[in-house]
C-alpha cells in the first residue's frame, strides 16, 4: 500500500504510476484540472462546486472537497447553497454570462436533495447551458437496503430516484464501480464543452462508491484542455443562403442567444450596417444589438415591439441566427405573415437550423456572419425599407418613453422598469425569469451593453431570479446586478439571499409586490377565467379565495434573511434607494408596491394558450372567439429546404 501524504490526505503515487484515492477524491481532483479553450483563450472549466451535504454525499464528495480546500482553497472552491434547485440556477446563470465556456459542479445528497435538482437540470438543458450535476445515489452493494430515502420498485432493483434525470439531461451516467469513473467523467466533459450537445450533465454516484478507495492512473489527473469548436458553414449551403437573401426586398433578421454564445455581436452589427437589414431579437438574443443601433427594431414575437412585429408580418425573407424559434419568438407561428415568406436559418445545431423550413446553414454564428458579409458585400435593402424600419423603431421608442413616464397614483411595473433602466449604468445587468416582468422587459428594456440583459425564458422558471442573480454577480464582479422579481417568484425561492450574504456578494433585488400572480392573473383574464386563483387572499365565508388581501410582509422576510431592505412607494423614493443600493457593497432589496392591473404597451401579437371549447361564462365564450380568429392565421411555415 502506498504511504499517505498527511497534509492532504492523498495517497502518494505507487511505483506503478497510480495514486490511491476514493472515487469522490478522484472526481474532485479531475474536475480541478479541466480547461476549456476557444480562439486561444483558455480558462478553468469549473469555477467551483456548489453543495448541500446529507448522508449521501457528506463522507464522499463532502470529504473530498474539504480535503481539496485544506490543500488549496482555489483548487475547486466550495459554496454552500440553501436550495438544491437554486444552486443549479446559480451555476446556469454563471455559465450563461461566461458564454458557456465555464460552469460549476453541483453536489446533492440522496433522495430529495438530488431530485430537487431536476427542475434546474431541465432549465439548463432547455436553455442549452452546461452544468455538471453530482447527485448522490443509494448503495451499490445493497447490503443495507432499503436505506433512508431509497426508492423501492418490485419490478426493478437498479432503478433509483436519480433516473428521473435521464430525460432532462444531455448526458447521464451512474458510476456503480470505481473503474467506470474515468469514462463517465470524460463523457461528461465532451458534452459540457460541445456547443451543440451541451446542457445538464448528470453523474450519479452511489454513496458507498463515493467513499471507496481505488488505485487510479496518475494520467487521469493531468491537465486537459477541451477545445470548443466553431463549425464553418458549408460552401453550398452558404451560397444557397446568400441567393435567398439577395432576392429579398423586405428581409428581417431574428437574432437569438447563439449570437451571444458565439461572441458574434460585432459581426452581426457589421452585417446589419452593410446590408441595412433590420434586426429583431428573441429573449435570449436581446442585447445582440444595443437598443439605439440604427438597424435594431427590438424584441420580436409575443412580447415584441410593434416595430419588429410589423416588419415580421411583411418580411419576405426571415434570417434566423442562433435562434430555436420558440413559440414566443414566432408568436406561436403567427408572426411571419407573408404568404411567400422564406427562411434562412443559421445555427450551430442542425436540429434548430431546419425549423420553419427554408435554407439550413449549420455553422457557428460568427463564422457564418463573416462569410455572409463577404458573400453579400454588394447587397443593400432599398432606402424606403431602411427608412420604414427606422420610423417604426422611433415610434416604438416613443411608446416606451410614455410607459416609463410616472403618473398619478401607484407606480406601475412599466414605471419600475423605466426607473431601473434610467438609474442603472449601461453595463449593469438586469436579471429576470418568470411572470409578467420578462415580457415587459423584453419589449421595454433599453439594452445599452451586449451582456446587460439576462432573462431566463427557455424554461421561465419561477424562483430563478435571486439564484440567477448570484451567478451573474459571481461571473461579473465588476457589474451591478439588478434582480427584477415579482412576489410570486420571490416566494418560490428567496433563500439564496442568505448565500449572497454568506459569500459577500452584492445583488440589488427589485421586489415588486403585486399581492398575487400578476402575469397569470392577466392571462387568466384574457382567457375569460376572470383572474381566478391568482391573488393572495383569505378564504371568504362562502368558501372562495376572494376575501381580504393577505398581510404578507416580504420586506420583513428579506430583512430576516440578512439583506438590507428599503421600502418604496414613490418614484423619488425609488431613485434615492437605487443610489443607496449602488453605493453599498451589500445585497439590498428594494420593496415596491405596484398596480398589477396596469399592463405594459401591447405587442399587437399573440401567444397560443387554448381557451375552453365550451363554457357557460360569457367572458370565456368571448375569449374563445378571439382564440379561434388567431388560430385561423396560424401557420406551419414549412417549405422545401431548397426554395
N, C-alpha and C positions, 0 to 999 in steps of 0.2 A: 504494500500500500504506500502511496506517495505521502511525504510529510505535508504538514499543514502550515500555511502562512498565517500566523495568528493575528496579523494586523488586519487582514481582510477576511479571514475565514476560508479562503480558497485553498484547494489542494495545489501544491506545486507540480509542475509538469513531470510526468513519468518519463522514463528512459525511452519509451516508445512514442514520444511526442503526443501524449494525451494528458488531459488535465481532469481531475475528478471534481465534479460539481453536481449539485442537484439539477433537475430539469428546470426548475424556476431560475436558479442562478445562471444556468447556461442561456436561458431565454433572455434574461436581463442583459447579460454581457454581450450577446449577439446584437440586440437592438441598439445598444450604445455605440456600435461601430458601423452602422449602416448610414450611407450618404446618398443623396440624390444630386444629379448634375444636369444642367441644361444650359446650352450656349456658353459653356466654360465656367459657369458659376456653380460652385459645389457647396452644399450645406448638409448638416446633420438631418437625416430623415425624421428622427424623433426628437422633439424638443423636450420630452419628458414623459411621465406616466401619471395619470390620474388614478386614484383608487379609493375604495371604501372596503375595509377589511372585515371579514367574517370567518367562520370556521373553515370555509372552503379555500381561502387564499392567504390567511394571516401567517401560516407557517411555511407557505410556499413562496408565492410572489412577494408577499409582505416581508418575509425574512430576507429574500434576495435583494429587494430594494433597500432595506436597512443596511445590509452589508455593503452594497454599492455606495450608499450615501456616506457611510463611515470612511470608506476608502477615498472617495472623491465626490462631493455633492453635485458636481457639474456633469457627472457621467450620464445619469438618467434621472434628473430631478423628479421628486415625488411631490404631488399636490393632493391634499385631502379634500375631496368634494363632499357635498351634503346629499346628493341625489344621483343615482347611477345614470339615469337618463340625462340629467343636466350635464354630467361630466362628458358624455358623448357629444352633446350640443356644443360645449365649450371647445372640444377638440375639433369639431367640424368647422366652427367659426374661425378658429386659428388657421386651419388648413386652407380655407377659402381665401383668407387675407394673404396667405403665402402662395397663392396661385397653385395650390395643390402640390407644392414641392416639399413641404414639411407638414408634419402632423404630430399627434400624440397617441400613445397607447393608453388603454383604459382597462383597469382590472376591477373585477367584482367577485363577490362570494357566490356560493352555491344557491340555487333556487331563486327566490325573489330578487336577490341582489343582481343576479345575472339577467333574469328576464326583464327587470326594469330597464335594461339597456336596449331592448328590442325596438322600441319606438325610435331611439336615437339611431340605431342601425338602419331602419327604414328611411329615416330622414337623410342619412349620409348617402345611401345607395340611390335614392330618387334624385338627389341633387348632384350625383357623380363626384362626391368628395371623399378623399381617403381618410380612414380612421381604423386603427387596429384595436379590436376588442378581445380581451382575455378573460372570458367568463370561466369561473371555476366549475368543476363538474363533480359528480358523485364518485364513489370509489371504483377504480378499475378492477380491483380484486374482488369486490362484492362481499368480502368476508364479514362485514358489519351490516350488510343490507337488511332491511331498509334503513338508511341513515336519515337524519333530520333533513327535511326539505327535499327528499328524493321522490321522484315520480315513479310509481309502480304501475306497470302495464302487464296484465296477464298474458298478452299475446306477443310481447317483445321485451327481452331483457336488456337490450343495448340502446333503447331509446330513453333520453333524458329530456328535461325541460329545455335544454340548450338546442335541441333540434328545431325549435321554433326560429332560430336564427337563419336556418338554411334559405328560406325564400327571400329574406331581406338582406342577405349578404352576397357580395360578388365572389367571395371565396370563403369556404367553410371547411374546417378540418378538426378532428378530435385526436389528441395525442394519447393513445392508450398505452404506448410503450415509449421509453426514452429514445429508442432507435428511430422513432417516427418524427422526432422534433426537427431535425435539420431539414427534411423535405417539406414539412409544414411551414417552417419559417421562410424558406426560400420561395415557396409558392406564394406566401403572403406578400413578400416584398415585390415579387413580379407584378401582382395585381395592384398594389398600392401605388406603384410608380408608372402604371400604364394609363395614359390619358383617355383611352377608350374604355378599358375594363374597370377602372377604379370605382371605389365605393366602400362600403363597410366590409372589413376583412375580419373573420372570426376564427380564433383558435381556442377551442375548449380543451382545458387540461384538468383531468380528474385530480382531486385534492391529494390523493396518495401518490400519484405520479409526480406532482409538483415537487414533493419532498424527497423523491427517490434519487439516490446518488448514482452516477454513471461516469465512465471514462470517455471523455469527449476528445476528438482530434483538435489539436491547437488551431488548425487551419479554419475551423468553424468560426473562430473569433478574430480572424484577420479583417481589416477594414474592407468593406465592399462599397463600390460606387455604382449606383443604379442610374443609367443614362436615360433621361426622359426624351422620347423621340419627338421629332417634328416631321410627320409624314408629308411628302411632297405631292402636289397634285399630278395626276396622270395627264400627259400632254393632250391626249384625245379628249378627255373629259373637260380640260381647261378650254380647249378650242370650242367644244360644244357650248359651254357656258358663255364664253365671250360672244359667240354668234347670237345667242338668245338675247343677251344684254344689249348688244349693238342694235338689235332690231326694235328695242323698246323706246316708246315715246314718253311713257309715264312710269318709269321704274321706281321701286321703293326698296330700300334695304331694311331688313329686320335683323338687328344686332342682338345676339344672345350672350350668355355667360361665357361661351367658348372664346369670344374675342378677348375678354378679360384674362382667362386662364392661359391663353396663348401669348399674352403680352402684346396684343396687336392693336391697341387703341391708336397708336401713332399711325400705323399703316391704314387703319380704317379712315382716319381723318384725311390723310393724303389722297386716298382713293375717292372719297366723297367730294373733296375740294376739286380734284381734277375733273371728275365727271359731272358734278353738280347733282348727283343722285341724293335725295333726302334720306335721312336715317331715322327710323323708328326703333324703339328699344323695348325688349322684354323686361320683366322684373330683374332677372339675373344680368341682363345686358345694360341696365341703366347705368349711366356714367361712362359708357364707351365713347361718347362724345359729351362734352360739357354742355349745359343746357342752352347757352347762348351761341354755340357754334353755328355758323350760317346754314349748315346742312342738317342740323338737329331739329326734328319735329316732335321729339319727346316720346312718351310712352305710347305703345300701340296695344290695341285689343280691348278686352272688357273693362280694364281700368286705365285706358289710354286717354290721350288728349284728343280733342276734336280735330286737331290738325293732322296727326298721324292717322287717325281713323278715316278721315275724309280722303286722304291720299291712298290709304289701303283699299278703300271701296273702288277707286278709279284705276288702280295700278294694273298695267298690262303685263308687267314682269315683277315678281317679288324675289328678292335675293336674300335668302336666309343664311346668316353667317353665325355658326356656333349656337344655333337655337334648336330646341327639341319641339318647338311648336306646341306648347301646352294649350289647353283649352282657353286659358285667359289670353294668351298671345294671339290666337286665331279668333277670339270671341266666339268660341265653340263652333268654328268653321263658318262664321258669317261675316268675318272682317273683310275678306278679299272678294269683293262683289262683282268684279268684271267677268262676264261670261267667258271671255277669251284669255283670262289670266294664265300666265305660265310661271313656273318656279325654277329657280336655280338655288340649290341647297349645298352650301359648303359646310362640311362638318368632319371632324376627325373620326367620328363613328359612322360607319355605313348604315347602322340601324336608324340614325336620325336623318341621314342625308337623303333617304328615299321617301321621307314623309311628305305628303302633299303631292307626290308625283314630281314630274319635272326632271331637270338635269341634276344628276348626283355628282358632286365633286368631293371625294374622300381625301381630306387634306387638313393639315394644321392651318388654322385661320390666318396666321401671319404669313405663312409661305404662299397660300392661295391669293391673298390680297396683294402681295408683292408681285406675283406673276400676273394677276389681272391688271394691275396698274400699268405694266409694260404692254400687255396684250391690247388694252383699251386706251392707249395713250392719245388717240385721236378722237375718242368718243366724248360727246358732251350732250347733256339734255338741252332742249331749247330754252331761250331766255324766258319765255312766257311760263313754262312749267317751273323753272327755278324761282321766278317771282311769285308764283302761286304758293309754293311751299313756304317761302319767306313770309308772305302775307298771312297764311294760316297759322304759322308759328307765332307771329306777332299778336294775332287776335287771341290765341290761347294764353299767351303771356299776360295779356290784359285781364283775362278771366281769372288767372292765378292771383294777380295783384288785387283784384276785388275780393277774392276769397280770403286773402291774407288780412285784409283791412278789418280792424276791430270795430265793432259797432256797439250799440247799447245792449245791456243785459249780460248774461253769462258768456264766457268765451266759448267758441266753437272749436271743434277739432281742427278745422282748417286754420283758424286763428293760431292755435298752438303750433301747428306745423310751420306757419309763416314766421312766428316769433323765434322758434328754434333755428330756422333757416337763416334769418337775418342776424341773429345774435351769435351764431357759431362761426368758426373760421372755415375757410374753404376746404382745408384738409381734415377737419373734424369728421368723424364717421357717424352716420345715423344707422341704428340697428332696429329691426322690427321683424315680425314673422306672421302674426295672425290677427284676426278681427277686421274691423273696417280700416284700421290705420295703414296696412300695407297698400291697399288700393288707393287711398288718399295720397300717400307718399309717392306712389308710382306716378300719379298724374300731376301732383302739385310741387314735389320737392325739386328745387333748382340745384342740380348737381354742378359743382364747381371744381371737382377733382375726381379722377377716374376711380379712386379707391374709397370715396367718401360715402358710398351708398351700399348698405349691406342688409338686404331684406331676404329672408329665407321664405321662398314662395313655391318651392317644389313640393314640400310637404305641408307648408303653412302650419307649423306645429305650435299650438298654444303652450307657453312656458319656455320657448326657445330664447326669448328676448334677453333676460338677465344673464342666463348662462352664456348665450352667444356673445353678449357684450363683454364678458370676461375674456373669451377667446380673442376677440378683436383687440382688447386692451393689451393682452399678452403679446400678440403679434405686432402691434403698432404702438409701442410705448411713447412715441413722440406725437401722438394724436389724441385729442379728447374724443371720448366715445359717448354719444347720446343714445341711450336706450329708450325708444318710444314704446310704451306698453299700456294697454287698457287694463281695467280692473279684472276682467275675466282671465286674461293670460297671466297677470301678476299673481292671482290666487292659485293658479296651477303650479307655479314653481318660482317662488320668491326666495327660496332658501340659499341660493348661491350668492346672495348679498353677504352672507356670513363668510363664504370663501373669499370674496373680494376684500373684506375687512382683514381676514387672516393673512392674505398674500400682499397686502398693501397696494392693491390695485385700485385705480380710480375709474369709475364709470359714473356718468350723470344719467340717472333714471328719471325720465319724464313720465310720471304715473297719472294717467288720465282716468278720473273717476266718473264712470257712466252709470253706476248702480245697476249693472247688468251687462248683457252681451249686446253691445250697440250694433255690431255688424250683423249678427244673426237676427236681431230684432228688426233691422231694416229689411233684410232679406225676407224674413217671415211676413212682414207687411206687404212687400211687393208680390209675394206668392199667395196672398189672400188669407194668411194664417194669423193676422192681427197681433203680431209680436207675442204670441202665446209662449209661455215658459222661458222668456228671455230676460226677465227683470228680477232683481234680488228683492223679494218682498215676503212679508209674513203671510201665512195662510189665513184667509178670512174665515168668518163664521160659517159660510156656506161650503167650505172645503176647498176653495180655489186659491191659487197662489197670486192673489191680486189685492192683498192687504197693504198696510203701510210699508214704506221703504225700510229695509233692514239697517240698523245703526252700525254698519261695518266701518271701522276706522283704520284704513290701510296705511295712513301716515304713521299712526302709532305702531302698527305692525312693523313697518320698515325701520323705525327707530329702535324697536326691540331687538332687531337683528344686527344692530351695530352701525347702521348708516346714519349720516347726517340727513335731516329732513327739513324741508321748507314748505310750508303750506301757502298756496297761492289762490287768489280769487280774481285778480285784475291783471291787465296787460303790463302795467307799470311794475307791479309786484313780480311778475314773471321775468321781466327784463333785469330787475335787481337781483333776483335769485340766480339767474344764469351767470351773471358776473361773479357772484359769490362762489358758485359751483366751479367755474372755470379757474378761479384763483386758488381754490382749495386743492390739496393733494389727497383728499379722501373721497370715497364714494358718497355721492349726495343724491337724495331722492327729492324731486320737485313734484309735489302733490297738487294737482289742479282739477277743479270741478269744471265739467263742460256740459253743454246742452246736447244730449245724444240724438235729439230729434232734428237737428240742423245738419244736413248732409253736405258733402263736397259737390262741386260742379259736376254735371252729368257728362259721361264719356260718349253719350249717344251711341252706345254699343250694348251688347247682350252677353249673358252667361247662361248656359243651358243647365237649369235646375228644374226638373219635372214638377209640374203642378198637378194636383189631384184631378183625375179624369172625371170624377163625379162628386158633387157636393151640394148640400142644402144651403151653404153660405153664399150670399151674393158676392162677397169680397173674393172668394175662391173662384167662383164662376167667371168673374171679370178677369182675374189673373190668368185663368185657363185660356180665355180668348186671346189675350196678349201672347201667351206662350205659343199657341198654335200659329199665330201670324209669323213669329220668328222661325218656327220650325219649317215653314214653307220656303224660307230663303237659305236654310242651312244646306251646305254642300259638302261633298267629299273632296273636291278639288283634284281628284286623281286624273292624270293624263299620262299617256305613254312617255317614258323617260327620254325618248329622242325628240319629242315635239318641241 
